[in-house]
Amino acid sequence: MSACTGTGRLVRLALRRDRVQLPIWIAGSVLLLAAGAAAVADEFPDEAGRLAAVKGAGTSPAVLLMRGTPVGTDLGAVVNFRNFASMLVLAGLMSTFAIVRHTRQNEENGRGEMLGAGSVGRYAGLTAALVVVGAADLLLGAALTGTLLGAGLPADGAVAFGAATAATGLAFAGLAAVAAQLFQSARGANAFAATAVGVAYLVRGVGDALGERAPDGIQVTSAWPSWLSPIGWGTQARPFGEEVWWVLALPLVFLVACMAVAFAVAGRRDFGAGLIPDRPGPAAGTRLLVSPLGLAWRLNRGTTLGWLIGSALFGLGIGTLGDTVDEAMTGNTGVTELLDQLANAGGATLVDTFYAAMMNVYGVLAAAFVIQALLRLRSEEAGGPAEAVLATSVGKVRWVCAHLACAAIGATALLVLAGAGMGVADAAVGGVTGVGPLVGAGLAQLPAALTLAGFVVLVFGLLPRLTVMLAWAALVLSIAFGLLGEIFGLPEAVRDLSPFTHVPPIPAAAVTAGPLVALVIAAAALTAAGLALFRRRSLAL
């Protein structure tokens, strides 16, 4: 038996397990890119509008930090500027989560030991994971290329866009393979790999923000930090600009180097162990851990703090764009109409409408945080810790409510920090919107996030084994129906199914209490139904 015996069967098993998740990642990325390309064509129908937008963005370090460098003023170049960096991040996250799921998670939950008892070689699991994720990255790149070709964009740029996205995903797949060997838990490996994606994005952003601007105000040459980041390598391919094909060799070389390290470590470490063992906790627990709420906070505090820091920094970055948006986009009816559609506002100033649209994004982020926090319920139930907790005097309802309280408090803090950061940055660049209105705009998004939280609790009580899939599907559909429904031309009855549709577009419009109260009532009803169902069912271990 060789070290790779059984790889083919493990590939089929991994494909069977990922028959839903990977297609959702790929289809979601394709839909986002298709919507982004359509939005650019709608906003900037002529060269003059695109030139004004790119020039305004190229002079703002904050825009370069968030989006990357512009590569031109034709339609494809603006599509690249608006969507390329986010596609690279999605490819990186898809790859890292899938690699860890089929390697370290299998070892942690005992599945890998069971498989290894058969005719399976030492390297078969890692090889199968790399094969499946590599195929998914190539399929993602091909799908994105086809989407851009279908939008009528040049073939060279579309191929470069898709190839760079696939190559970036492969680079992070290699990094995740190393992380799976280093850490003893899937949570630790996922946290390391996801942090690496965020750091790579930030390093790329710093390099772009410090780049050298050409006299025409359009072209920007990235500074050296961009070349230290796998995401920076992808953006340096410059799709729809002067395509630089040789750059795509860098992520592939990085993949090969990471694979060499991962296989070397996998051949020497003990099965189930990592080079970096889990840090043992203190000998005695704190008073906080004697209550379900304290335990829920202890389990979620790392994730919560990461979300809070990210939201504050993102808010500061968005707040610096108000003046740029006002100067660069005034008079562009396409931009105004699109922002009105995204924010469901009309007649307000361009800056207020822009902030209202951005607050919708923060509402989505808050909902994503709440869903991630509440899915801890399912992992605790399936993995066994919940059984030990519920064997004490802690009741089922009290246990769920503790996690729900942590999720709600975290989402509230996220929205407050986002609004405050946006308001402070806006005031620093001479804006007049103010911190108070923007904090209020953030808090107005909370009922929509809580409605989705109620849905997660309902699904957890009714269909526990489908909780993860249905929770994320609800978020995707809420975005598609609510924020993008008017752009896609969906009927009003369909758009009203999304909680985001009913959030008032503050600060572009006055607050209306009716929709917010209705969302709170809906959230409470869904939560109550979920708690009642969970109280009556047996644990799904």
NUBA-684193 format. One record per residue (C-alpha): x negated, y negated, z. Coordinates in steps of 0.5 Angstrom, whole numbers, plus 2048, in hexadecimal, padded with zeros to 3 digits. Layout:
<drenmars>
XYZ
...
</drenmars>
This chain:
<drenmars>
800800800
7FD7F97FE
7FE7F3802
8037F07FD
8077F77FD
80F7F57FD
80E7EE7FB
8147EF7F5
8197F27FA
8177EC7FF
8187E77F9
81F7EA7F8
8217EA7FF
81F7E2800
8237E17F9
8297E47FD
8287E0803
8277DA7FF
82C7DB7FA
8307D57FD
82B7D0800
8267CF7FA
82C7CE7F5
82E7C97FA
8287C57FA
8277C67F3
82E7C47F1
82E7BE7F6
8277BB7F3
82A7BC7EC
8307B87EE
82D7B37F2
8287B17EC
82E7B17E7
8327AC7EB
82B7A87EC
82A7A87E4
8317A67E3
8317A17E8
82B79E7E5
82E79E7DE
83479A7E1
8307957E5
82B7937E0
82E7947D9
82978F7D6
82178E7D6
8227877D9
82578A7DF
8207907E0
81B78B7DF
81D7867E5
81F78C7E9
81878F7E8
8147897E9
8187877F0
81678E7F2
80F78E7F0
80E7887F5
81078B7FB
80C7907FF
812792803
8157957FC
80F7987FA
80E79B801
81579E800
8167A07F8
80F7A07F5
80C79C7F0
80F79A7E9
80D79D7E3
8117987DE
8177957DC
81B79A7D7
82079E7DA
81C7A47DC
8177A07E0
81D79D7E4
8207A47E5
8197A67E7
8187A07EC
81E7A17EF
81F7A97F0
8187AC7EF
8157AC7F6
81B7AE7F9
81B7B47F5
8147B67F7
8167B67FE
81C7BA7FD
8187BF7F9
8137BF7FF
8187C0804
81C7C6800
8157CA7FF
8137C9806
8197CB80A
81A7D1805
8127D4806
8137D380E
81A7D780D
8177DD80A
8117DD80E
8107DB815
8187DB816
8187E2814
8127E4819
8157E081E
81C7E381E
8197EA81D
81C7EB816
8147EB814
8127F1818
8187F5816
8167F480F
80F7F5810
8117FC813
8127FE80C
80E7FF806
80C7F7806
8057F4806
8027EF80A
8037EA805
8097EC802
80E7E7806
8097E1805
8087E37FD
8107E47FC
8117DD800
80C7D97FB
80F7DD7F5
8167DB7F7
8157D47F9
8107D37F3
8167D57EE
81B7D07F1
8167CA7F1
8157CC7E9
81D7CD7E8
81E7C67EC
8197C37E7
81C7C67E1
8237C37E4
8217BC7E5
81D7BC7DE
8247BE7DB
8287B97DF
8237B47DC
8247B67D5
82B7B77D6
82B7AF7D8
8287AE7D1
8217AC7D4
81A7AD7D0
8187B47D0
8117B37D3
8137AF7D9
8187B47DB
8137BA7DA
80E7B67DE
8147B57E4
8167BC7E4
80F7BF7E4
80C7BA7E9
8127BC7EE
8117C37ED
8097C27EE
80B7BE7F5
80F7C37F7
80A7C97F6
8057C57FA
8097C4800
80B7CC7FF
8047CD800
8037C9806
8097CC809
8067D3808
8007D080C
8057CD812
8087D4812
8027D7814
8007D2819
8067D181D
80A7D7821
8117D4820
8157D381A
8177CC81D
80F7CA81E
80E7CC817
8147C8814
8127C2819
80B7C2816
80D7C380F
8127BE80F
80E7B9813
8097BA80D
80E7B8808
80F7B280C
8087B080D
8067B1806
80C7AD804
80A7A7808
8027A8806
8057A77FF
8097A1801
80379E804
7FF79F7FE
80479C7F9
8057967FE
7FE7947FE
7FD7957F6
7FB7907F1
80078D7ED
7FF78B7E6
8007847E4
8077867E0
80A7877E7
80C78E7E4
8067937E5
8037957EC
7FD7997ED
7FD79D7F3
7F879C7F8
7F47A27FB
7F87A5800
7FD7A77FB
7F87AC7F8
7F87AF7FF
7FF7B27FF
8027B77FB
8087B37FA
8037AD7F7
8017B27F2
8087B37F0
8097AC7EF
8027AB7EB
8057AF7E6
8097A97E4
80F7AC7E0
8127A77DB
80B7A37DB
8057A57D9
8057AC7DB
7FF7AF7DE
7FF7B67DE
7F97B87E1
7FB7B67E8
8007BC7E8
7FA7C07E9
7F97BD7F0
7FF7C07F3
7FD7C77F0
7F67C77F2
7F97C57F9
7FE7CB7F9
7F87D07F7
7F47CE7FD
7FA7CE802
7FC7D57FF
7F47D7800
7F57D5808
7FB7D8809
7FA7DF806
7F37DF80A
7F67DD811
7FC7E2810
7F77E780F
7F47E6815
7F97E481A
7FE7E881E
8047E981B
8097E481F
8047E0822
8017D981F
7FB7D6820
7FE7D1824
8027D4829
8087D182C
8067CC832
8097CF838
80E7CB83C
80D7C8843
80D7CD849
8137CA84C
8197C7848
81B7C0849
8227BE84C
8247BC845
8257C3843
82A7C5849
82F7C3844
8327C583D
8317BD83B
82A7BD83E
8287C483A
82B7C1834
8277BB834
8217BF835
8227C382F
8247BD82A
81F7B882D
8197B9828
81E7B8822
8227B3825
81C7AE826
8197B081F
8207AE81C
8207A7820
8197A581E
81A7A6817
8217A2817
81E79C81B
81879C815
81D79D810
821798812
81B793813
81979580C
820794809
82178D80D
81B78A809
81F78B802
824786803
821780800
81E7857FB
8257877F9
8287807F9
82277D7F4
8217837F0
8287857EF
82D77F7EF
83077E7E8
8307867E7
8377887E6
83578F7E6
83178F7ED
83778B7F0
83C7907ED
8387967EF
8377947F6
83F7927F7
8407997F5
83B79C7FA
83E797800
8457977FE
84478F7FE
84678A7FA
8457827FA
8407827FF
8397807FE
8347847FB
82F785801
835787805
83878C800
83178F800
83078F807
837793807
835798802
82F799806
83379A80C
8377A0809
8307A3808
82F7A280F
8367A5810
8347AB80C
82D7AC810
8317AC817
8367B1814
8307B5812
82D7B5819
8337B781D
8347BD818
82D7BF81A
82D7BE821
8347C2821
8317C781D
82D7C9823
8337CC826
8337D1821
82C7D3821
82C7D3829
8327D8828
82F7DC823
8287DD826
82B7DF82D
8297D9832
8307D7832
8327DD834
82E7DC83A
8307D583C
8387D783B
8367DD840
8367D8846
83B7D3848
83B7CF842
8417D083E
8417D0836
8457C9835
8407C683A
83A7C9836
83C7C682F
83E7BF832
8377BF835
8347BF82E
83A7BB82B
8387B6830
8317B682E
8337B5827
8377B0828
8337AC82C
82D7AD827
8317AB821
8337A4825
82C7A3827
82A7A481F
82F79F81D
82D79A822
82679A820
82779A819
82C794819
82779081E
82179281A
82478F814
827789817
82078781A
81C789813
822784810
82177F815
81977F814
81977E80C
81E77880D
82577C80D
82B779810
82F780811
82D781818
82C78781D
833787820
837788819
83278D817
83279181E
83A79181D
839793816
835799818
83A79B81E
84079B819
83D7A1816
83D7A581C
8447A781C
8437AA815
83D7AE818
8417B081D
8467B3819
8417B7815
83F7B981C
8467BC81E
8467C0817
8407C3819
8437C5820
8497C881D
8457CC818
8417CE81E
8477D1822
84A7D481C
8457D6817
83F7D781B
83A7DA816
83C7D5810
83B7CF815
8347CD812
8377CE80A
83D7CA80B
83A7C5810
8357C280A
83B7C4805
83F7BF808
83A7B9809
8387BA801
8407BA7FF
8417B4804
83B7B0800
83E7B27F9
8457B07FB
8447AA7FF
83E7A77FD
83D7A97F6
8457AA7F5
8467A47F1
8407A47ED
8427AB7EB
8497A97E9
84C7AD7EE
8547AC7F0
8557A87F6
8587AE7FA
8527B27F9
84D7AC7FC
8527AC802
8507B3804
8497B0806
8487AC80D
8437A7809
8497A5805
84C7A280B
84779E80E
84779680D
841793809
83E78F80F
83B78A80E
83F789807
84678980A
849788810
84A78E815
851792815
85279681B
85879A818
85379F814
84E79F819
8537A181E
8567A781A
84F7AA819
84E7AA820
8557AE821
8537B281B
84C7B481F
84F7B5825
8557BA822
84F7BE81E
84B7BE825
8517C0829
8537C6824
84C7C8823
84B7C982B
8517CD82C
84F7D2826
8487D3829
84B7D4830
84F7D982E
84A7DD829
8457E282B
83E7DF82A
83B7E1823
8347E3825
</drenmars>
